[in-house]
Amino acid sequence: MPTDVAGKTLTVVGVAAHREAAFHRWAEMGLSVHAVVSPETRTESWQHLAAGVTRLNALDTRGLMEAIPVSDGVVTLSEFSVQAVATLAELLSLPGVTTSAANVARNKAHLRRVLRASGLDGDLASAEIRSERDLEAFFAIHGEESYVLKPADSSGSAGVVRVTSFAEAAQRFKAVRRWSFGGDVVIEEYVAGPEYSYEGWVQGSEAVLAAVVRKRTTADFVEIGHTATHAPNAGAWALIRSALRLLGVADGVFHAEVKLSPDGPRIIEIALRPAGGLIPTLVSLTTNVDLYEAQARIAVGAHVFEPVPNGTSAAIAHVVGQPMSHASPETLRAISRLPNVPEVYQAPRLDGDLAPLSGNDARAGYALAHGVGPTVESDARRAARMLADALCIDMTPVT
């Protein structure tokens, strides 16, 4: 591993769940990392790898400026800190995605408006919704088709639902709105077709693609599976590059979700931080690059190496639902002895402690598969079904 960034200081503002791999990679790089997290953030899985941890409101830019140590770079591992970190980077004259890009990407309504104005949204019917009256007006114009109702500023598929009528949309509107920090809801035309995420980075305004990830979701868009591929759709990648240029993204990682509809690729969302759902692990297993390493190198002004696939496949299958039992260590070991399954994980929560099935936080565990050949995804799904059985979760309705 290159040592050209060893000894540099990195501040990470906001750390979501399952991000310990970032801290391990940064430690291997020789970085001195200081984390700034909200008071309720759990840190036990990575705190020993950080030079320091400060607990405060990670959205308070003024407080952050006063609290963070002198740093060579600033990054985030949380969707909700993207804007604060972009602002910090500009104030400190450090590499970053730009505040204007962060402000657009963080709000799904704003992103849809910007894409539409530049002809990059495929003429999808969409509108910002603040009341049932707005919903009624939307359906009066566009008719009762299949639409997606979602909070404008949430993350992790939280509160995202599919509706087919005004009555259904009105019935679910308040529940969706509760997931929005600003009370803003977006309704947009449902896009049919397979869904993928494009993972990579921008450095010096040049976009680089590291991997393409095929996604499986429930009917209400909770993500239950990811498989890394390295065969981008040319139209989708061109569309994403155009969107990144339009947003003015200068330096940073991106996670762009697209669907390949019968009418061509359609952008669903763009996030300016590393993907969740352990997708960075899939990228590092199947290429010579690590998204967390790329993120840190960009932040401290170091060059990021070109990604090269290594010929292997990797997939994660998630278990979602309320566990009614607990998988024993013996069961976990038995599952991990399946072909191509090096890792099985169950969330340390029982007795209704998981979130309702309204977002990715409803995951009760996962199985990771990695190997060569066409069976890797099915190996992950088989292992996840065995874990679900051990947890007494019926995955049939969501798979």
Legacy VTK file of the C-alpha trace (Angstrom):
# vtk DataFile Version 3.0
C-alpha trace
ASCII
DATASET POLYDATA
POINTS 399 float
0.000 0.000 0.000
1.348 3.488 -0.858
2.672 5.414 2.130
2.598 8.909 0.621
-0.263 10.022 2.902
1.065 8.480 6.124
1.050 10.985 8.969
-1.588 13.229 7.414
-4.627 14.156 9.499
-8.197 13.423 8.460
-11.377 14.602 10.167
-14.527 12.557 9.568
-17.797 14.276 10.426
-20.737 11.918 10.891
-20.374 8.128 10.922
-23.261 5.864 9.923
-23.588 2.198 10.873
-21.288 -0.475 9.392
-18.493 1.960 8.546
-15.711 0.351 10.595
-14.023 -0.784 7.368
-13.232 2.866 6.652
-11.337 3.260 9.915
-9.393 0.049 9.326
-8.365 1.206 5.865
-7.412 4.688 7.071
-5.296 3.140 9.836
-3.526 0.973 7.238
-2.829 4.144 5.245
-1.144 5.702 8.282
-3.686 8.507 8.625
-4.426 10.159 11.950
-8.221 10.251 12.080
-10.387 12.413 14.330
-14.121 11.659 14.321
-16.883 14.143 15.067
-20.172 12.365 15.722
-23.573 13.039 17.232
-23.997 12.127 20.918
-26.075 9.033 20.132
-23.636 7.519 17.601
-22.272 4.098 18.554
-18.480 4.064 18.258
-17.311 0.833 19.902
-16.526 -0.944 16.611
-14.059 1.698 15.407
-13.187 4.129 18.229
-9.925 2.297 19.002
-8.751 3.156 15.479
-9.378 6.903 15.846
-6.941 9.410 17.315
-9.878 11.159 18.949
-13.661 11.370 19.046
-15.685 14.535 19.631
-19.407 14.340 20.286
-21.529 17.267 19.165
-24.210 18.161 16.658
-22.531 17.143 13.416
-24.825 19.527 11.491
-23.608 22.616 13.372
-21.001 24.103 11.034
-19.955 26.833 13.451
-19.526 24.330 16.265
-17.569 22.062 13.936
-15.187 24.858 12.974
-14.452 25.421 16.645
-14.180 21.731 17.554
-12.214 20.033 14.802
-8.423 19.904 14.955
-6.216 21.246 12.186
-6.686 18.730 9.370
-5.315 17.916 5.946
-8.763 16.782 4.834
-12.412 16.453 5.892
-14.855 13.703 4.871
-18.154 12.203 5.969
-19.534 8.692 6.342
-23.110 9.913 6.791
-25.611 11.273 4.290
-26.769 13.806 6.849
-23.351 15.475 7.138
-22.655 15.897 3.411
-23.576 19.591 3.393
-21.696 20.402 6.601
-18.520 18.739 5.320
-18.772 20.489 1.945
-19.058 23.803 3.784
-16.106 22.968 6.032
-13.955 22.027 3.051
-14.678 25.340 1.356
-14.067 27.356 4.521
-10.768 25.542 5.102
-9.733 25.621 1.405
-9.590 21.817 1.283
-10.695 19.483 -1.536
-14.429 18.746 -1.483
-17.555 18.248 -3.560
-18.613 21.976 -3.369
-21.483 23.238 -1.241
-23.700 23.887 -4.254
-23.401 20.255 -5.358
-24.001 19.006 -1.810
-27.121 21.154 -1.420
-28.637 19.758 -4.616
-27.727 16.118 -3.993
-29.028 16.182 -0.406
-32.561 17.143 -1.473
-34.341 14.802 -3.864
-36.803 17.509 -4.937
-33.971 19.925 -5.694
-32.057 17.250 -7.609
-35.105 16.383 -9.702
-35.661 20.084 -10.543
-32.046 20.552 -11.620
-32.047 17.391 -13.739
-35.337 18.351 -15.387
-34.142 21.868 -16.213
-31.169 20.396 -18.066
-33.057 17.596 -19.790
-31.398 14.834 -17.781
-34.441 13.376 -16.005
-36.128 11.678 -18.962
-39.266 13.821 -18.548
-40.355 11.925 -15.453
-43.542 13.253 -13.903
-42.661 14.620 -10.467
-43.615 17.286 -7.950
-42.855 18.547 -4.460
-45.680 17.724 -2.062
-46.445 19.621 1.135
-50.128 18.801 1.544
-52.872 16.494 0.345
-54.027 19.377 -1.848
-50.683 19.193 -3.674
-51.203 15.465 -4.128
-54.686 16.009 -5.505
-53.363 18.557 -8.002
-50.598 16.193 -9.115
-52.992 13.300 -9.760
-55.404 15.617 -11.565
-52.628 16.459 -14.029
-50.889 13.103 -14.392
-53.619 10.565 -13.663
-53.580 7.429 -11.541
-50.448 5.608 -12.589
-47.631 4.047 -10.574
-45.612 6.603 -8.573
-43.016 6.725 -5.818
-43.663 8.832 -2.727
-40.564 9.641 -0.661
-39.157 12.125 1.853
-36.982 14.702 0.112
-34.089 14.673 2.564
-33.930 11.251 4.175
-31.633 8.323 3.382
-31.417 4.547 3.262
-34.805 4.073 1.542
-36.494 5.250 4.747
-40.144 6.114 4.200
-40.102 5.394 0.453
-43.326 3.807 -0.832
-44.975 2.983 -4.140
-48.524 4.217 -4.749
-50.967 3.837 -7.628
-53.850 6.155 -6.732
-54.600 9.463 -5.056
-56.417 7.660 -2.240
-53.392 5.461 -1.517
-50.975 8.395 -1.732
-53.102 10.502 0.608
-53.364 7.625 3.067
-49.559 7.185 3.200
-48.521 10.832 2.879
-48.268 11.671 6.590
-46.219 8.564 7.372
-43.786 9.378 4.560
-43.561 13.016 5.625
-42.520 12.024 9.146
-39.246 10.720 7.685
-38.364 14.158 6.277
-36.341 16.575 8.398
-37.812 19.564 6.580
-41.289 18.137 6.051
-40.787 17.931 2.282
-42.081 15.015 0.220
-41.491 14.176 -3.440
-43.772 12.224 -5.738
-42.310 10.978 -8.983
-43.148 8.583 -11.750
-42.204 4.988 -10.990
-39.443 3.767 -13.288
-39.616 0.123 -14.341
-36.498 -1.898 -15.002
-33.450 -3.285 -13.193
-31.706 -0.997 -10.696
-27.973 -0.411 -10.408
-25.685 1.865 -8.481
-22.544 3.349 -9.985
-19.710 3.773 -7.494
-16.710 5.985 -8.044
-15.177 9.376 -7.475
-14.487 12.750 -9.011
-11.019 14.265 -8.782
-10.199 17.539 -10.471
-13.745 17.461 -11.946
-12.980 14.175 -13.760
-15.329 11.281 -12.933
-13.896 7.781 -12.483
-16.044 4.638 -12.277
-14.882 1.957 -9.834
-17.759 -0.534 -10.017
-21.365 -1.108 -10.968
-23.601 -2.784 -8.393
-26.780 -4.655 -9.270
-29.465 -4.145 -6.619
-32.399 -6.175 -5.323
-35.137 -4.432 -3.341
-38.472 -5.103 -1.707
-41.670 -3.673 -3.190
-41.114 -0.580 -1.037
-37.451 -0.255 -2.007
-35.684 -1.644 1.059
-32.405 -2.941 -0.363
-31.985 -6.666 0.206
-29.130 -7.521 -2.119
-26.094 -6.089 -3.916
-23.838 -7.731 -6.480
-20.720 -6.022 -7.824
-20.340 -6.113 -11.596
-17.936 -4.400 -13.954
-20.057 -4.003 -17.069
-21.436 -0.449 -17.084
-24.275 0.528 -19.365
-22.742 3.147 -21.660
-25.853 5.320 -21.661
-26.211 5.199 -17.884
-22.572 6.087 -17.264
-22.737 8.972 -19.754
-25.889 10.238 -18.014
-24.253 10.080 -14.580
-21.133 11.893 -15.799
-23.334 14.623 -17.255
-25.218 14.944 -13.967
-22.000 15.175 -11.938
-20.736 17.925 -14.261
-24.083 19.698 -14.000
-23.934 19.638 -10.204
-20.390 20.979 -10.295
-18.883 18.156 -8.249
-15.169 18.946 -7.930
-13.527 16.388 -5.639
-15.110 13.479 -3.780
-16.737 10.071 -3.997
-20.203 9.469 -5.413
-22.951 6.850 -5.257
-25.406 7.202 -8.148
-28.534 5.057 -8.442
-30.055 4.449 -11.867
-32.701 2.264 -13.447
-32.455 0.871 -16.946
-35.999 1.525 -18.147
-37.410 0.423 -21.522
-37.025 4.078 -22.561
-33.394 4.318 -21.490
-31.457 4.934 -18.258
-33.031 7.136 -15.596
-31.247 8.659 -12.606
-33.022 7.874 -9.340
-30.686 9.568 -6.842
-27.114 10.807 -6.463
-25.275 10.801 -3.127
-21.926 12.505 -2.575
-20.477 10.079 -0.019
-19.567 6.384 -0.015
-22.452 3.987 -0.565
-23.982 2.203 2.385
-25.118 -1.394 2.553
-21.484 -2.596 2.656
-21.146 -1.784 -1.037
-17.606 -0.416 -0.488
-16.638 -3.905 0.687
-17.852 -5.372 -2.609
-15.803 -2.815 -4.536
-12.613 -3.532 -2.585
-13.070 -7.295 -3.017
-13.477 -7.114 -6.795
-11.043 -4.335 -7.772
-7.640 -2.973 -6.787
-9.181 0.097 -5.129
-11.002 0.852 -1.907
-13.648 3.597 -1.880
-12.705 4.675 1.639
-9.069 4.942 0.588
-10.093 6.919 -2.500
-12.243 9.213 -0.360
-9.375 9.929 2.036
-6.760 10.393 -0.688
-8.949 12.905 -2.502
-9.630 14.760 0.752
-5.923 15.217 1.535
-5.033 16.120 -2.050
-3.359 12.850 -3.092
-3.842 11.141 -6.453
-6.209 8.145 -6.609
-5.122 5.152 -8.658
-7.202 3.880 -11.570
-9.519 0.979 -10.682
-8.851 -2.409 -12.269
-11.247 -5.387 -11.809
-9.534 -8.504 -10.453
-11.791 -11.096 -12.091
-13.744 -12.085 -8.987
-17.387 -11.542 -8.029
-18.853 -10.405 -4.710
-22.403 -10.170 -3.423
-24.249 -9.339 -0.224
-27.710 -10.651 0.632
-29.467 -8.866 3.495
-32.003 -10.310 5.907
-34.839 -7.905 6.696
-37.599 -8.220 9.270
-38.116 -8.643 12.999
-36.020 -11.513 14.397
-37.915 -13.799 16.758
-34.878 -15.866 17.687
-31.092 -15.738 17.741
-28.585 -17.544 15.523
-26.121 -19.508 17.621
-22.364 -19.301 16.991
-22.537 -22.875 15.710
-25.196 -21.893 13.169
-23.186 -18.894 11.990
-20.093 -21.071 11.587
-22.081 -23.641 9.624
-23.393 -20.962 7.259
-19.928 -19.485 6.764
-18.678 -22.910 5.658
-20.902 -22.723 2.571
-19.055 -22.245 -0.735
-17.826 -18.673 -1.301
-19.318 -17.338 1.980
-16.548 -15.809 4.144
-18.794 -13.672 6.346
-22.208 -13.939 8.029
-23.523 -11.277 10.388
-26.570 -10.897 12.609
-27.500 -7.535 14.103
-27.210 -7.520 17.934
-30.880 -6.642 18.390
-33.844 -8.727 19.480
-37.438 -8.445 20.717
-38.714 -5.779 18.362
-35.672 -3.510 18.633
-35.260 -3.298 14.865
-36.846 -0.474 12.907
-40.111 -1.251 11.089
-39.714 -2.438 7.509
-39.640 1.110 6.144
-35.962 1.540 5.361
-32.597 -0.152 5.249
-32.282 0.050 9.046
-34.721 -2.868 9.137
-31.920 -5.245 8.209
-31.408 -8.027 10.733
-28.217 -9.398 9.212
-26.438 -10.304 6.012
-24.353 -12.894 4.209
-21.345 -11.927 2.106
-20.132 -14.109 -0.763
-16.927 -13.705 -2.772
-15.346 -15.916 -5.382
-14.961 -16.751 -9.044
-17.818 -17.943 -11.211
-21.530 -17.380 -11.771
-22.833 -18.760 -8.445
-21.583 -16.040 -6.083
-24.879 -14.149 -5.889
-26.911 -17.326 -5.386
-24.416 -18.441 -2.715
-25.031 -15.206 -0.798
-28.799 -15.566 -1.110
-28.714 -19.186 0.071
-26.673 -18.206 3.129
-29.034 -15.302 3.895
-32.045 -17.625 3.735
-30.351 -19.944 6.231
-29.687 -16.984 8.536
-33.297 -15.837 8.181
-34.500 -19.312 9.125
-32.288 -19.252 12.229
-33.744 -15.853 13.177
-37.301 -17.086 12.482
-37.825 -14.432 9.813
-40.004 -15.252 6.818
-38.267 -13.623 3.858
-40.789 -14.956 1.323
-42.877 -11.739 1.137
-39.855 -9.549 0.331
-37.736 -11.707 -2.000
LINES 1 400
399 0 1 2 3 4 5 6 7 8 9 10 11 12 13 14 15 16 17 18 19 20 21 22 23 24 25 26 27 28 29 30 31 32 33 34 35 36 37 38 39 40 41 42 43 44 45 46 47 48 49 50 51 52 53 54 55 56 57 58 59 60 61 62 63 64 65 66 67 68 69 70 71 72 73 74 75 76 77 78 79 80 81 82 83 84 85 86 87 88 89 90 91 92 93 94 95 96 97 98 99 100 101 102 103 104 105 106 107 108 109 110 111 112 113 114 115 116 117 118 119 120 121 122 123 124 125 126 127 128 129 130 131 132 133 134 135 136 137 138 139 140 141 142 143 144 145 146 147 148 149 150 151 152 153 154 155 156 157 158 159 160 161 162 163 164 165 166 167 168 169 170 171 172 173 174 175 176 177 178 179 180 181 182 183 184 185 186 187 188 189 190 191 192 193 194 195 196 197 198 199 200 201 202 203 204 205 206 207 208 209 210 211 212 213 214 215 216 217 218 219 220 221 222 223 224 225 226 227 228 229 230 231 232 233 234 235 236 237 238 239 240 241 242 243 244 245 246 247 248 249 250 251 252 253 254 255 256 257 258 259 260 261 262 263 264 265 266 267 268 269 270 271 272 273 274 275 276 277 278 279 280 281 282 283 284 285 286 287 288 289 290 291 292 293 294 295 296 297 298 299 300 301 302 303 304 305 306 307 308 309 310 311 312 313 314 315 316 317 318 319 320 321 322 323 324 325 326 327 328 329 330 331 332 333 334 335 336 337 338 339 340 341 342 343 344 345 346 347 348 349 350 351 352 353 354 355 356 357 358 359 360 361 362 363 364 365 366 367 368 369 370 371 372 373 374 375 376 377 378 379 380 381 382 383 384 385 386 387 388 389 390 391 392 393 394 395 396 397 398
